[in-house]
Amino acid sequence: MTGELAKRWGVASVGIPAVLALTYMGGWYLAVPLAGFAAWGAHEVFRFSARKGVRAVEPIGITGSAALVLLAAWRPSFVELAPWALGVLAMGSLLAMLAALRGRGPDDEPLSAVAVTLFGMVYVGLALAFIPLVHALPAARGWSGAAGAASGMGALGGAVGGLVVVALPLATTWIGDAAAFFAGSAWGAGRRRLAPRISPNKTWVGFWAALSGAAVAAFSWALVARAVLPGANHDLALLVVAGAALGLAAVVGDLAESLLKRGAGVKDSGTFFPGHGGVLDRIDSLIFTFPTAYVALVLLDVAR
């Protein structure tokens, strides 16, 4: 146990500063390693399916997952990304089908192989593509422009705006998860289970604590963000609701990966991070919270 804890702290001590630095720099500095994570995460999905006898067309799924993230860095708005992403998914489907026709017989689950190849691209690649989209929101929506300059925070807002806005889904996910863990440990014993067939340790006590923790995190984020992003909507009531929605998305993301792992008969998605498991084990909740955060932040901006 001590050795595993040391590994966890070692990974965290290196990983957290690296994530903050890459998010601060943004652009291709963020997108290239993120594309690598998307590729590896898709590989872990395909390992799940392989354990159940379905072999994905892995080169196509991995390449497509990475391409979706890189395209989001090149075209960092949903309107610009959408036709390119649709093209990648359509081309991936076509190439996977051609590969199945060329090298798979009817007994080698060709339909399942094509389906899981496309699923891996969407589940990991398209989901992580929302990180560059969220990062670009302050520049795209003018949240740190003239209003920021008028408040004396213009330069600072432009420099760290992407980092601050990415911090919203990160903070709600991590704080909500921590709240669920401590509440479940303290008061969850013997209480009703949230999803006993998927994740037996999760309770409804932990679920409500996760939503509450995420809402508090969003409230706290708003108090900090209003100085750096004065042009954004900082309605505290709406942000608390958005935080709770992000907390719900995080729980669903965690349960979704647990379902995939349980179906594949594995405890962890891999061993990429010593003491932490695989890539999917680290980003399972973020796969759901970043798309949710993008939608929530855009709706908040529209509602101003």
VENNOR-V806423 format. One record per pair of residues at least 12 apart in sequence whose C-alpha atoms are under 10 Angstrom apart, sorted by the first residue. I is the first residue (numbers start at 1). J is the second residue. D is the distance in whole Angstrom. If there is no record, write none. Layout:
i = [I,I]
j = [J,J]
d = [D,D]
This chain:
i = [1,3,4,4,4,5,5,5,6,6,7,7,7,7,8,8,8,8,8,9,9,9,10,10,10,11,11,11,11,12,12,15,19,19,20,20,20,21,22,22,23,23,23,23,23,23,23,23,23,24,24,24,24,24,24,24,24,25,25,25,25,26,26,26,26,26,26,26,26,27,27,27,27,27,27,27,27,27,28,28,28,28,29,30,30,30,30,30,30,31,31,31,31,31,31,31,31,31,31,31,32,32,32,32,32,33,33,33,34,34,34,34,34,34,34,34,35,35,35,35,35,35,35,35,35,35,35,35,35,35,35,36,36,36,36,36,36,36,36,37,37,37,37,37,37,37,37,37,38,38,38,38,38,38,38,38,38,38,38,38,38,38,38,38,38,38,38,38,39,39,39,39,39,39,39,39,39,39,39,39,39,39,39,40,40,40,40,40,40,40,40,40,40,41,41,41,41,41,41,41,41,41,41,41,41,41,41,41,41,41,41,42,42,42,42,42,42,42,42,42,42,42,42,42,42,42,42,42,42,42,43,43,43,43,43,43,43,43,43,43,43,43,43,43,44,44,44,44,44,44,44,44,44,44,45,45,45,45,45,45,45,45,45,45,45,45,45,45,45,45,46,46,46,46,46,46,46,46,47,47,47,48,48,48,48,48,48,48,48,48,49,49,49,49,49,49,49,49,50,50,51,51,51,51,52,52,52,53,53,53,53,53,54,54,54,54,54,54,54,54,54,55,55,55,55,55,55,55,55,55,56,56,56,56,56,56,56,56,56,56,56,56,56,56,57,57,57,57,57,57,57,57,57,57,57,57,57,57,58,58,58,58,58,58,59,59,60,60,60,60,60,60,60,60,60,60,61,61,61,61,61,61,61,61,61,61,61,61,61,61,61,62,62,62,62,62,63,63,63,63,64,64,64,64,64,64,64,64,64,64,64,64,64,65,65,65,65,65,65,65,65,65,65,65,65,65,65,65,65,66,66,66,66,66,66,67,67,67,67,67,67,67,68,68,68,68,68,68,68,68,68,68,68,68,68,68,68,68,68,69,69,69,69,69,69,69,69,69,69,69,69,70,70,70,71,71,71,71,71,72,72,72,72,72,72,72,72,72,72,73,73,73,73,73,73,73,74,75,75,75,76,76,76,76,76,76,76,76,76,76,77,77,77,77,77,77,77,77,78,78,78,78,78,81,81,81,85,85,85,85,88,89,89,89,89,89,89,90,92,92,92,92,93,93,93,93,93,93,94,95,96,96,96,96,96,96,96,96,97,97,97,97,97,97,98,99,99,100,100,123,123,123,124,124,124,124,124,124,125,126,126,127,127,127,127,127,127,127,128,128,128,128,128,128,128,129,129,129,130,130,130,130,130,130,130,130,130,131,131,131,131,131,131,131,131,131,131,132,132,132,133,133,133,133,133,134,134,134,134,134,134,134,134,134,134,134,134,134,134,135,135,135,135,135,135,135,135,135,136,136,136,136,136,137,137,137,137,137,137,137,137,138,138,138,138,138,138,138,138,138,138,138,138,139,139,139,139,141,141,141,141,141,142,142,142,142,142,143,143,143,143,143,143,143,143,143,143,143,144,144,144,144,144,144,144,144,144,144,144,144,144,145,145,145,145,145,146,146,147,147,147,147,148,148,148,148,148,148,149,150,151,151,151,152,152,153,153,153,153,154,154,154,154,155,156,156,156,157,157,157,157,157,157,157,158,158,159,160,160,161,161,161,162,164,164,164,164,164,165,165,165,165,165,165,165,165,166,166,166,167,167,167,168,168,168,168,168,168,168,168,168,168,168,168,168,168,168,169,169,169,169,169,169,169,169,169,169,169,169,169,169,169,169,169,169,169,170,170,170,170,170,170,170,170,170,171,171,171,171,171,171,171,171,171,171,172,172,172,172,172,172,172,172,172,172,172,172,172,172,172,172,172,172,172,172,172,172,173,173,173,173,173,173,173,173,173,173,173,173,173,173,173,173,173,174,174,174,174,174,174,174,174,175,175,175,175,175,175,175,175,175,175,175,176,176,176,176,176,176,176,176,176,176,176,176,176,176,176,176,176,176,176,177,177,177,177,177,177,177,177,177,177,177,177,178,178,178,178,178,179,179,179,179,179,179,179,179,179,180,180,180,180,180,180,180,180,180,180,180,180,180,180,181,181,181,181,181,181,181,181,182,182,182,183,183,183,183,183,183,183,183,184,184,184,184,184,184,184,184,184,184,185,185,185,185,185,186,186,187,187,187,188,188,188,188,188,188,189,189,189,190,191,191,191,191,192,192,193,193,193,194,194,194,195,195,197,197,197,198,198,198,198,198,198,198,198,198,199,199,199,199,199,199,202,202,206,207,207,207,208,208,208,209,210,210,210,210,210,210,211,211,211,211,211,211,211,211,211,211,211,212,212,212,212,212,212,213,213,213,214,214,214,214,214,214,214,214,214,214,215,215,215,215,215,215,215,215,215,215,216,216,216,216,216,217,217,217,217,217,218,218,218,218,218,218,218,218,218,218,218,219,219,219,219,219,219,219,219,219,219,220,220,220,221,221,221,221,221,222,222,222,222,222,223,231,231,232,232,232,232,232,232,233,233,233,233,233,233,233,233,234,234,234,235,235,235,238,238,238,239,239,239,241,242,242,242,242,242,242,242,243,243,243,245,245,245,245,246,246,246,246,246,246,246,246,246,247,247,247,247,248,248,248,248,249,249,249,249,249,249,249,249,249,250,250,250,250,250,250,250,250,250,251,251,251,251,251,252,252,252,252,252,253,253,253,253,253,253,253,254,254,254,254,254,254,254,254,254,255,255,256,256,256,257,257,257,257,257,257,257,258,258,258,261,267,268,268,269,269]
j = [275,275,274,275,276,274,275,276,274,275,273,274,275,276,273,274,275,276,277,274,275,276,273,274,275,273,274,275,276,273,276,273,33,163,163,166,167,163,34,163,131,132,135,160,162,163,164,166,167,135,159,160,161,162,163,164,166,159,160,162,163,73,132,135,136,159,160,162,163,70,72,73,74,76,132,135,136,162,70,73,74,132,73,69,70,73,131,132,135,66,69,70,71,72,73,74,128,129,131,132,66,67,69,70,73,66,69,70,66,69,70,125,128,129,131,132,62,63,64,65,66,67,68,69,70,71,73,124,125,128,129,62,63,65,66,67,69,70,125,65,66,69,124,125,128,279,280,283,62,63,64,65,66,67,68,69,120,121,123,124,125,126,127,128,129,279,280,283,58,59,61,62,63,64,65,66,67,69,120,121,124,125,279,62,65,66,124,125,270,272,278,279,280,62,65,66,120,121,123,124,125,269,270,272,278,279,280,281,282,283,284,58,61,62,63,64,65,66,116,117,118,119,120,121,122,123,124,125,279,280,56,58,59,61,62,65,117,120,121,124,269,270,279,280,62,120,124,268,269,270,278,279,280,281,58,61,116,117,119,120,121,123,124,257,260,261,264,269,270,280,58,61,62,113,116,117,119,120,264,269,270,116,260,261,262,263,264,265,266,269,112,113,116,117,260,261,263,264,113,264,263,264,265,266,263,264,265,108,109,112,113,264,108,109,110,111,112,113,114,115,116,104,108,109,110,112,113,114,116,117,96,100,109,110,111,112,113,114,115,116,117,118,119,120,92,93,95,96,97,99,100,110,113,114,115,116,117,118,96,113,114,116,117,120,96,117,91,92,93,95,96,99,114,117,118,121,89,92,93,95,96,114,116,117,118,119,120,121,122,124,125,117,120,121,124,125,88,92,121,125,85,88,89,91,92,93,117,118,120,121,122,125,126,88,89,92,117,118,119,120,121,122,123,124,125,126,127,128,129,121,124,125,126,128,129,84,85,88,121,125,126,129,81,82,84,85,86,87,88,89,121,122,124,125,126,127,128,129,130,81,85,124,125,126,127,128,129,130,131,132,133,125,129,132,84,85,88,129,132,84,85,126,128,129,130,131,132,133,136,129,130,131,132,133,135,136,132,132,133,136,129,130,131,132,133,134,135,136,137,140,130,132,133,134,135,136,137,140,129,130,133,134,294,129,130,133,122,125,126,129,121,117,118,119,121,122,126,118,114,117,118,121,114,115,117,118,119,121,114,114,110,111,113,114,115,116,117,118,110,111,113,114,115,117,114,113,114,113,114,284,287,288,280,283,284,286,287,288,287,287,291,286,287,288,289,290,291,292,283,286,287,288,289,290,291,287,290,291,287,288,289,290,291,292,293,294,295,162,166,169,286,287,289,290,291,293,294,162,166,290,162,166,290,291,294,162,163,165,166,167,168,169,290,291,293,294,295,297,298,160,161,162,163,164,165,166,167,294,161,162,163,165,166,161,162,165,166,232,294,297,298,157,158,160,161,162,163,164,165,228,229,231,232,157,158,161,162,231,232,298,301,302,158,229,230,231,232,157,158,161,226,228,229,230,231,232,233,301,156,157,158,159,160,161,226,227,228,229,230,231,232,157,158,229,230,231,230,231,229,230,231,232,226,227,228,229,230,231,230,230,227,228,230,227,228,227,228,229,230,227,228,229,230,228,227,228,229,225,226,227,228,229,230,231,228,229,228,228,229,225,228,229,229,221,224,225,228,229,221,222,225,228,229,293,294,297,290,293,294,218,221,225,214,217,218,219,220,221,222,225,242,243,246,289,290,293,297,214,217,218,221,242,243,246,247,249,250,285,286,288,289,290,291,292,293,294,214,217,246,250,285,286,289,290,293,213,214,216,217,218,220,221,243,246,247,210,211,212,213,214,215,216,217,218,219,220,221,242,243,244,245,246,247,248,250,289,293,210,211,213,214,217,243,246,247,248,249,250,251,285,286,288,289,290,210,213,214,217,247,250,285,286,209,210,211,212,213,214,215,216,217,218,247,206,207,208,209,210,211,212,213,214,215,216,217,243,244,246,247,248,250,251,206,207,209,210,211,213,214,247,250,251,254,285,206,209,210,213,214,206,207,208,209,210,211,212,213,214,202,203,204,205,206,207,208,209,210,211,212,213,214,251,201,202,203,205,206,207,209,210,206,209,210,203,204,205,206,207,208,209,210,201,202,203,204,205,206,207,208,209,210,201,202,203,205,206,205,206,203,205,206,201,202,203,204,205,206,201,203,205,203,203,204,205,206,204,205,205,206,207,206,207,255,255,259,258,259,262,255,256,257,258,259,260,261,262,263,254,255,256,258,259,262,251,255,251,247,248,251,244,247,248,247,244,246,247,248,250,251,240,241,243,244,245,246,247,248,249,250,251,240,241,243,244,247,248,243,244,247,240,241,242,243,244,245,246,247,248,250,237,239,240,241,242,243,244,245,246,247,239,240,241,243,244,239,240,243,244,247,236,237,238,239,240,241,242,243,244,246,247,234,235,236,237,238,239,240,241,242,243,236,239,240,234,236,239,240,243,234,235,236,239,240,236,301,304,297,298,300,301,302,304,297,298,299,300,301,302,303,304,300,301,304,300,303,304,296,300,303,296,297,300,296,292,293,295,296,297,299,300,289,293,296,289,292,293,296,285,286,288,289,290,291,292,293,296,285,288,289,292,285,288,289,292,285,286,287,288,289,290,291,292,293,283,284,285,286,287,288,289,290,292,284,285,286,288,289,284,285,287,288,289,283,284,285,286,287,288,289,280,281,282,283,284,285,286,287,288,284,285,284,285,288,269,280,281,283,284,285,287,280,281,284,281,281,280,281,281,282]
d = [10,9,8,5,9,10,7,9,10,8,9,6,5,8,8,7,5,6,10,10,9,10,10,9,9,7,7,8,8,10,9,10,10,10,7,10,9,9,10,9,10,9,8,9,7,6,9,8,9,9,8,6,8,7,5,9,10,9,9,9,8,9,8,7,9,10,10,7,8,10,10,6,8,9,8,9,9,10,8,7,8,9,10,10,10,9,9,8,10,9,6,6,9,8,6,9,10,9,9,7,9,10,8,7,9,10,10,10,8,7,8,9,8,9,9,9,10,9,10,7,4,7,8,5,6,10,10,10,8,8,8,9,10,9,6,10,9,10,10,9,8,10,9,9,9,7,9,9,8,9,9,6,6,9,9,8,9,8,9,6,5,9,9,7,9,9,9,10,10,10,8,5,7,8,6,5,9,10,9,9,8,7,10,7,9,9,9,10,10,9,9,7,9,8,9,10,8,9,9,6,8,9,9,10,8,6,6,9,10,9,10,8,7,6,9,9,7,9,10,9,10,9,5,7,9,8,6,7,9,9,9,7,9,8,6,10,10,8,10,10,10,10,10,10,10,9,10,10,6,7,8,8,7,10,10,10,8,9,9,6,10,9,9,9,8,9,10,8,10,8,7,9,9,9,7,7,9,7,8,8,9,10,7,7,9,8,5,8,8,8,9,9,7,10,9,10,9,7,9,8,9,6,8,9,8,6,9,9,8,10,10,10,8,6,8,9,6,6,10,10,8,10,8,8,9,8,6,9,8,9,8,9,9,9,10,8,4,7,8,6,5,9,10,9,10,10,9,6,9,7,8,10,6,7,10,8,6,9,9,9,10,9,7,9,9,9,9,6,9,7,7,9,10,7,9,9,9,7,9,10,8,9,9,5,7,9,6,6,9,10,9,9,8,7,10,8,10,9,9,9,9,6,7,9,7,10,9,9,9,6,9,7,9,9,9,10,10,9,10,7,5,7,9,7,4,7,9,9,9,8,9,6,9,9,9,10,9,8,9,8,9,9,9,10,8,6,10,10,7,9,8,9,9,6,6,9,8,6,10,10,9,10,6,7,9,6,4,8,8,8,10,10,8,9,7,8,10,8,9,9,9,9,9,5,7,8,6,6,10,8,9,9,6,8,9,9,9,9,8,10,9,9,9,6,5,8,8,6,8,9,9,9,6,9,10,7,8,8,10,8,7,10,9,9,10,9,10,10,8,9,9,10,7,10,8,8,9,9,9,8,7,9,7,8,8,6,10,10,9,9,9,10,8,6,9,10,7,8,8,8,9,6,9,10,9,10,9,8,7,10,7,9,9,9,9,10,7,10,9,9,9,8,5,7,9,7,6,10,9,8,6,9,10,7,8,10,9,9,9,10,10,6,6,9,9,7,10,10,7,10,9,9,10,6,8,9,8,9,9,10,10,10,9,9,7,8,10,7,6,10,10,9,7,8,7,6,9,8,9,10,8,4,7,9,6,6,9,9,9,6,10,9,9,9,7,8,9,10,8,8,8,9,8,10,6,6,10,9,8,10,7,8,8,10,8,8,8,8,8,9,8,10,10,9,9,7,8,8,9,8,10,9,5,6,4,5,9,9,8,5,6,9,10,7,10,9,7,5,6,6,8,8,7,8,9,7,9,8,8,6,6,10,10,8,7,7,6,7,9,10,8,9,8,9,10,7,6,8,8,10,8,9,9,9,9,7,9,9,10,8,5,6,8,10,8,8,9,8,9,8,7,6,10,8,9,7,8,8,9,10,8,10,9,9,10,9,8,9,10,10,8,10,9,8,7,10,10,7,9,9,10,8,9,10,9,8,10,9,9,9,10,10,8,7,9,10,9,10,7,10,6,6,9,8,6,9,10,10,10,10,10,7,8,8,10,10,8,10,6,8,10,8,9,10,10,9,9,10,7,4,7,8,5,6,10,10,9,10,6,8,10,7,6,10,8,9,10,8,9,9,7,9,9,7,6,9,9,6,9,7,7,10,7,10,9,9,8,9,9,9,9,10,10,8,10,9,6,6,9,9,7,10,9,9,9,9,7,4,6,7,4,5,8,9,8,9,9,9,6,9,8,9,9,9,8,6,9,8,8,8,8,8,10,9,9,9,8,8,10,7,9,9,6,6,9,8,6,8,9,9,9,7,4,6,8,5,5,8,9,8,10,10,10,9,10,10,6,9,8,8,8,9,10,9,10,7,6,9,9,6,9,8,7,7,8,6,5,8,10,8,10,10,10,10,9,8,10,10,9,7,9,9,8,6,8,6,7,9,8,9,9,7,7,7,10,6,8,9,9,10,9,7,10,8,10,10,9,9,7,9,9,6,5,9,9,7,9,9,7,10,7,8,9,10,9,10,9,8,7,9,9,9,9,8,10,6,8,9,8,10,10,8,5,8,8,5,6,9,9,9,9,10,8,7,8,10,9,8,8,8,9,9,5,6,8,7,5,9,9,10,8,5,7,7,4,5,8,8,7,9,7,10,7,9,10,8,7,9,10,8,10,10,6,6,9,7,5,8,9,10,9,9,6,8,9,6,6,9,10,8,9,10,9,9,10,9,10,10,6,8,7,7,9,9,9,10,9,10,8,6,10,8,8,10,10,6,6,9,8,6,8,9,9,8,10,9,9,8,10,9,9,8,10,9,8,10,6,8,10,9,10,9,9,9,8,9,9,9,9,8,6,8,10,6,7,9,9,10,8,10,10,9,9,10,7,8,9,5,5,9,9,7,9,10,8,4,7,8,6,6,9,9,9,7,10,9,9,9,7,10,7,9,9,5,4,7,7,5,8,10,8,10,9,5,5,9,9,9,8,9,8,9,10,9,7,8,9,6,8,10,10,9,9,10,10,9,7,6,10]
